[in-house]
Amino acid sequence: MRAGCYIMATPKGFARAIIVLTTVTAAVMELIDTSIVNVALSDMSGSLGVNIEDISWVITSYAIANVIIIPLTGFLAEYFGRKNYYIVSMIIFTIASYMCGQSGTLVEIIIWRFVQGVGGGALLSTSQAILFDAFEPKDRPLASGLFGMGIVLGPTLGPTLGGYIIDHASWPLIFMINIPIGILATFLAFTFIEQKEGEGKKKKEIKIDYTGILLLTIGIGCLQYVLERGESEDWFSSDVIRITSLVAFVGMIGFIIYELSIDHPAVNLRVLGNRNLAFTTIFTFVVGLGLFTSVFVFPVLAQRILGFTAFETGFTLLGPTLITVALMPIIGKVMSKGVNPIPFVVMGFLLFAAYAWMSAGMSPDVVRGDFFFPLALRAIGISMVQLPLINQAVAGLQPKDYASGIALNNMIRQLGGAFGIAMANNYIAKQYAQHRYDLVTKVTGESEMFLERSRTIAGGIINRSGDVAGASTKAVAMINGIVDRQAYYLSYLDTFRLITIFFILVIPLVAFLRVKKKSQAELAASMKAAAESH
């Protein structure tokens, strides 16, 4: 909380219960939308007439908006008043959800998903700050546990709820269900959340870093375009890729230089001078990469290759991930006692790497139950790294820099996720082309295996339909489909192996982390800062 803010009386009883319900519901709603579309990508791509790589922009645009808005929420809440900003963000999120459901083209839904991400990023950050203000300092571990479970349940429920909707309705409903929830949450926030005295009344004293925000938006936007479209545009043989690469480079370098040269930057990069925070951002980037990429790749693999329905895909993720709901409060309580977080980080990374490596060895004949153990390892790994990394992000910082450090750390996590999805798309396309080439060279007209297989399939077609003339052509088409499926399957497994490499390579960097024993006051302050800049 910024110096000079008026401290309200802590709400009690029914008022506090409503605030808990409102803030957790708003946060869960936002988090559901980060993952609910993952199981709908195949349906959306077919409905909009685009391929699976293009439709992934629906995920990426939302993530980019989150990356941009998260570090700015503290400033925007102070400038407009936290209650006003919170309610307007809910309205933006709800309207954008409706427009996403009404979109008929890829460009439309990408634009509205970006707008939805702008509103959603504020919901997540501001909800946690409001929730923490509803509890006395001694009770804030309870608030942290409540919100932590919400953070886990949102992405967990997303694929399951999305799968159910896809199986029983159509993909626009995954956005439309936000409308009644958004309206109710807006009403409750307007009625029960108090505006702090003095908020939003000192706009003339607050300088807006327009240049920094613009450079950040241009730099990240162009970088993401290069990562997403580089493969399909043949990289630097394309004029568009060369130009956007140059703009991304200039934008990001300009952003860094400018933010370090002004007194009141939009993103305080000076805190990266702290070694702990600098190395923690590397870990956080990899965590974001692993989380977003695995949640993106698994549903596509399960539906495109293994033949799972959308609901089966989401339900497969749900059970193991609920482990995190139980573990998060326990680990948070342990961390609050000042236990060394580094062993948790190492073990969490090893478990996540083990999950990715096991997933890379899955047979195409697996059933849903075969995924439980590796996904359980993933859930435990997530639990063991999230809170310790927040702890390390502020270790060694002055209390006044906690908010900046955690906001930057969260921005890096989201950026890691956006980078991971783009990387996965490009890597899958590259590996698919290579695997298909390797398979096709073994399946030619002169191959005895090919001739035998095609004769067998053609014979089956003739027996079923009596189509002698077209049997050979249909048999070749079926073999081509099998080759395609196998090439994609191998490319998805390669992607899991790539995730494993990232997680293993960063573990030695824990040697550069330092643990500072915090007093109870410092722990409470860091928890509060985490809430306000999540």
N, C-alpha and C positions, 0 to 999 in steps of 0.2 A: 504494500500500500504506500502511495506517495506521501511525503511529508506534508502535513497541513490538512489532511483529509479529516473530516468530522467523523467521529466514531459513534455509530448508532447503538442504542440499547439492543442487546441480543434478544431476538424473538423467542417466544416460549410456546409450548403446547401446540394448539391447532395451527397457528401461524407458521411455526417452524416446520411442522409436518407438511404443510402446503408448499413451503419453499423447497424442502427436500424433494418432494414429488415433482415440482416444476423443473428444478434445475437438473435433476437426474434424468427425467424424461426428455428434456430438451437435448441433453448431451447424448443420451442413448439414440435418440432420433437422428442426430447428426452422424453418429458413429455407424449406425446401421447403413446409412447411405454411402459410407466409404466402401462397403463390401457387398451390399445387396445386389448391385448390378453385375457382380462377377459371374453369378450363375445364369444371368440373363443375356450374356454377350452373344451367344449363338442365335437366340431368338431375335435379338435386336439387330444383329448384322443381316439376318435374312429379311426382316421386315423393312429395313431401311435400304437394302440392296447394296451393302458394302461388305468388305471382308473382315475377318476377325482382328487383323492388325489395325485397320482403320477405326473400328468401333472401340478399341482400347483407349482412344482419345477421350471417351466418356469418363473413364477412370482418371486419366492423366490430367485433364482440364480441372477436375475437382481438386486433385492433389496440388496442382500449381497454385490455384486460388488459396488453398489452405496455407501453402508455403509463404505466400505474400502477406496474407492477413494476420497470421498468428503473431508475428513480432510487433504488429501495429495495434493490437487490441488494447493494450494499456494506454497508449496515447489517445486512441479514439474514444475510449471510455471516459478519460479525463476531459477531453475536449467537448463531447456532447452530453456528458453525464452518463454514468454506468447504466442506470435503469432505462434511459431513453435509447441508448445504443443497443442494449440487450433486446428491447422490444422491437426496434426497427430491424435488427438482425433476424429475429424470428419471422417478421413479416416478409423480409426479403427471401428467406429460406423457403417459406410456405408458397409464396407466389412463384418462385423459380421452380419449385417442385411441380406445381400445376403445369407450368410451361414446358417442363421436360416431358411430362406425360402427353402433352399435346403436340410435341415436335414430330414433324414428318420427314425431316432430312437430317443427315449427319451434322451439317453445320449448325442447324438450329439447336440440336440437343447438346452439342459441345459448348455453345455459347451459354445456354441456360444452366448447364452443369457448372460452368465456371462461376456464374452468378450465385448459384446455390452454394458453391464452396466458399464464396466470400461471406455469405450469411452464416454458413455452418461453422467456419473457423472461429467466428466470434461467439457462437453459442457454446462451443466447447470450453473456450478460455474463460469467458465471463461467467458461465454457469458454476464453474468450480470456485471462482472467487466469491460469488454470492453465497454459495453453500457454506464455505468456510466462515464467512461473516455471521452465519446463523448459529455458530457454536462458539462457546468459550474456548480459549486457548487449550485448556486441559482436555477438552472433549474433541479437539480437532483430529486426533487419530481415528475417531469414529467416523467423522466426516470424510476423511481420506479413504477409509475402508468402503464406505457407501459409494463414493465416487469411483473408487478403483474397480469395484464390482461392475459398475455401470460401464466403465471404459472397456472391460472385458466382454460384457454381455452384448454390447452394441455390435462389434464386428462378428461375434459368434452367432448372434441371431440373424444377422444380415443374410448370409447364404441360405440358411434354413427357411426363413420367411420368404426370401426371393424365390427359392425353389418351389415352395408351396404355391406361390402366386403364379409362377410360370406354368406349373402342371395343371392348375385349375382355372386360370384366367389368361391374361395377356400382360406383356411387359409394362405398358403404361401404368398399371395399377401399383407397381413398386414405387412409383413417385406419388401417385394420388393418395396413398394411405397417409402421407405426411400432412395432408390438408386439415383433417379434423383435429389431429394431434397438435399441429401448429396453432390453430385457432384457439384451442383450449389452453395451451401453454401461454399464449399471448395474453389471454384474459386473466389467467392466474397471476402472471408476472405484473400486469398493470394494477391488479387489485391488492396483492399481498407483498410485493417487493417495494421497499421504501427507497426513495431517492435520497442520497446523502446530501447534507447541507453544503452548498458551495459548488457542487459538481456542475460542470457545463457552463459556469458563469464567468470564467476567466479566459475566454477564447482569445482576447486581444493580447494576453500575456504569453500565449502558447504559439510557438513558431512551427509551422508545418514544413517538414523536409520534403517539399515537392520533388526536388531534383533527385534525392536519394530513392524515393519511392518509384519514380519514373525509370531510373537506371536499373533498379532491382527488377521491375516488371519486364522491361525490354530484354535485359540480360538473361533472366531465367526463361522467359517465353521463347526467345530465339534458340537458346540451348536445348530446350525440350523439343522444339521443332526439328532440330538437327538430329537429335537422338532417335526421334520417332520415324522421321522420313528418310534418314540417311540411306538405309538399306534399299528401300524401293526406288530412290532417286539415284542410285549408284554412286553415293557419296560425292566426292569432290569433282567428279566429272559433270555434276549438275551446277549450273550457275546459281540456282536458288540456294543450294546447300552451301556453296562457297560464300555467298553474300550473308546468309543468316549466321554462318559460323563466325564471320568477321564481326558482325553486329553483336553476337553473343559475347565474344571475347572482349570487344571494346566496352560493351555495357557492363560486364562483371568487373573488369579492371577499373573502369571509371567509378563504379559503385563503391568498390573497396577504397580507392584513393579519396573519393569525396567524403565518404562516411568517416574516415579517419582524420579529415581536415576541418570538420565543423564541430561546434560546441554541443549542438543538440541533434544528433543524427537519428534517423528513423530506426536504424539498427546499430546498437553500440558494439562495434567490432573490436574496440580496444580491450574488452574483457578477454579476448583470445590471447592476450599476452600472458595470461595465467596458464601454466603448463598443464595443470589438471584438466581445465576446461577444453584446451586445445586438443588434447588426446581423447577426451571424452566425446568430443564431437565426431571424431573418426569412428569410435565404437558405435555411436548413435546413428551415424550415416549407414553403417553396415547393418545395424539392427533394422532400420527403416527399409533398406534394400531387401533384406531377407524376408521380413514380414509381408511387405506389399507384393513382392515377386512370388512368394510361395502361395499366397492367397489368390493371386492372379492365375498362376500356372495350374494349380491343382484342379480348380473347377473346369478349365478348358480340357485338361487331360482326361478327367473323369467323364465328361460328357462327349467329347469328340472321339476319344479312343476306346474308353472302357464301356461306353454305352449306358452310363448312369443317367437317370432322370435328374432334372434340376433339383427337385426336393431331396432325392437320395444323396446328391452331392452335398447339399447344405447339411443334411442330417448326419452325414459321415464326419463333418467338421465339428458338429455341435458337442457330442459326448466328450471327446478328449479335451476340448477347449474349456469345458466347465471346470476342469481341474484347476485352471488359473483362478477362478472365482474363489476357491477355497484357499489357495496359496497366497494370493496377493495380500490379504489382511495380516496373515502370519508373518510374511517377509517384511511388511511395513512395520509391524510391531518390533521385530528384531532390529531393523535398521534404526528405529527411533531410540534404541538403547546404545547406539554408537558402535555396533559390531562392524568389524572390518568388511567393507563391501566387495573388495577385490576378489576373494575366492568365489563369491556369488557370480560375479561377472564372468570369470574364467569357466566355471561349471556351466553357466547358462549358454555361453558360446559353444562349448563342447557338445552340449545336449542338442542345440539347434543344428550344429554340423552333423551330428549323428542322425538326426531326423532327415536332413537333406540327403545324406549318403544312402540311408536305407530306402528312401523314396526313389533314388536313382537306380536301385536294384530290383524294383518291383516288376513282376511278370505281368504280361497283358491279360493273364487269366485270373487276376486277383479278384476277390470279392470285397464288399465294403468292410467287413470285419478285419481284413488284413491291414487296413490303414490305421487301426486304433492305436497300436503301440507306437509307431513312428510319430503320429500326431500327438500322442500323450507326451512324448519326449519334447516335441515342439512347444507344447503348452507349459511344461515345467521350465524349459529354457527361457521362454518369454517372461515367466514369473520371476525368474532369478536375475534377469538383467535390467528390467525396467526401472524399478525403484532404486537399486544401487547406482545406476547411471545418473539418475536425478541427483542423488546424494553427491556423486563425484563431480557433477557439473558445477556445484557451488563450493566444493572443498577448496579452501584457500582464498575465496573471494571475500571482499568486504560485504557486509549486509546490504549496503546501498546498491551493490552490483548483482545481487541474487536474481532479481527479476530479469535483467538484461541477459545474464548468463543462461538462465533456463529458457527464456524466449528464443535465444539464438540456437540453443541445443534442440529445442522442439522444431524450429524451422529446418535445421539440418536433417532431422529424422524424416520430415515430410519430403524434403528434397531427395533424400536417399531412396524413399519409396518411389517417387516419380522417375528417378534415374533407373531404378531397378526394373520397373515395368517396361521402360523404353529399351533397356539393355536386353531384357528377356525376349521382347518382340524381334529385335534385330538378330539376336543369337539363334533363336528358334528358326527364323527364316534362312539364315546362313547354314545351320546344321541340317535343316530339312533338305536344302538343295544338294548338300554333299551326300547325305544318306540316300536320297532318291537316286542320285547318279550311281552310287555304289551298288544299290539294289538292282537298278535297271540293267547295268552291265552284266549282271548274272542272270537276267531274265530276258533273253533274246530269242529270236526265231530259230536260232541254231542250238539253243540249249535243250538238252534232253529233258531236264526238269521242267522247263517251260512247256515243251510240247506235250509231255505227259499230263501236266496239270491242266492245260487248256483243253486237251481231249476229254479229260474226266469231267470238267465243268460243262463243256459243250454237250457231252452225253447226258448229263443231268438235265440240262435245259431242254434237250430234245424229248427226253422222257416225260417231262412235266408239261411242255407246251406244244410239242410236235413241230417247233420252228426249226427245221433243218437248215434253211438258208441263212438265217441270222444267228445261229447258235455260236459259230466261231467268233463273230464280231462281239457278241455279248460276253463270251468267255474271256476275251482279251480285255474288255472293259472292266470286268470283275477283277481280273488279276491286277489291272492298273490301280483299281481302288484299294486292293489289298496292299500294294506297294506304297501307295500314298499314306495309308493308315500306319504302316510300319515305319515309314520315314518320319512322320510326325511324332510317333511314339518315341523313337530313339532320340529325336531332337529335344523332347520334353525331359527325358531322363538326363541328357547332357546338361540341360539348364539347372537341374537339381545338383549335379556335380559341380557346376560353376558356383552356385551358392555356397556349397561346402568349402570350396577353396577360399572364398572371401572370408568366411567365419574363422577358418583355421589361420589364415595369414595375419589377422589382426591381433590374435591372442598374445604374441610376444610383446606387444606394445603396452601391456599392463605394467611392465617393468618401469614405465615412465610415470605411472600414477603415484600420487602420494596421499596418504590418509591423514587427515587432520581431525583430531578428537574435538568434537563440538560440545559446547555447554548445552543445557536444556533450552536456554533462551535462543541460542543460535539454531538449534534444531527446529524450534517452533517458528523462527523467522524464515528459515529456508523452506519449510513446509508451506508457509503462507505465501512466499514468493512463487513457489511452484504452482500454487493454486491460481495466482493472478496472471501467470504467463504461460499456462499449459497450452 
